[in-house]
Amino acid sequence: MATARKEAARTMAKIDVVIEVLDARLPGASSNPSIEQLRLHRQRPCLKVLNKSDLADPDATAAWLRRYGGAKLVKAVALSCKNAREVARLPALAASLVPNRGDILKPVRMLVMGVPNVGKSTLVNALLKRKVAKTGDEPAVTRQQSRFDLGDNMELTDTPGLMWPVIRHPGDGLMLAASHAIGENAFISEEVATFLADILLARYPALVAARYRVSPGSLDGPGLVEAIARQRGYLLKGNRLDYEKAGNALVHDYRSGALGRVSLETPESRAEMIGAKGDK
């Protein structure tokens, strides 16, 4: 990741506006502080794209848009990078942040950045209306920077996912793991499942009840995983409950949207988490 950061820093000097792709379900956790540091060092404006908004809680997404909308040289938009019509709005939004550019001598040079597996390559393919960037439901699919002519005096550079060396808040790591921004070997699946279960029980009990036919009020995170195993008959030899399979089913239901529209954090919950650790 150190090499990717150095390359991004060099490229930052040659572009005009950053398009930072975030996961709308966890915008704070999916924002690499290094990206903010790099762009502020070069005084580059930023268009924050809250991708996967079709899977996120609309009220939480609206709160994040209000938060980002109040920042200097920042615009924010929520969309699904799989929706070509929504993506088509982005070049004009990015260009509006640099009104002094956009002619043949000074094209708008955009840099797409974000942590792994938030949809950067899907966004690039949608903008170019052809498949030029490899996509997949795994972190770190993009391996190197690529520059493209977007037309209309615009240029686009795609970058590899930029993950920070150390995740300061354990909750961020668990949210990223639940959302598949971190590879399968980087976390304990049972811990992720119970973390996710606790959030769902606290914030979306009605969705939990509808999906798994349980009474959320009587359960905690491990209890929900156990209840899923019982309801679905996930058993090991000797009729022992298969907690791992049940936890994986819960995580899959969240990732796929089968549970409904769920957000793992809000601006308020993030401020509370950061404040609790005394960090900025």
Protein Blocks (a to p, Z undefined) as FASTA:
>chain_A
ZZmmmmmmmmmmmmmbdcddddfklmmlmpcfklmmmmmmnopacddddehklmpcfklm
mmmmmmmmmpghiacddddfklmklmmmmmmmmmmmmmmgoifklccdddddddehiopm
mmmmmmnopafbdcdddehkbfbdcdddebjoiacddddddddfbdfblklmmmmmmnop
acfklpcfklmmmmmmmmmmmmmmmlmmmmnopafklpcfklmmmmmmmmnopacehhia
cfklmmmmmmmmmmnomnopcdfbdfklmmmmmmmnopZZ
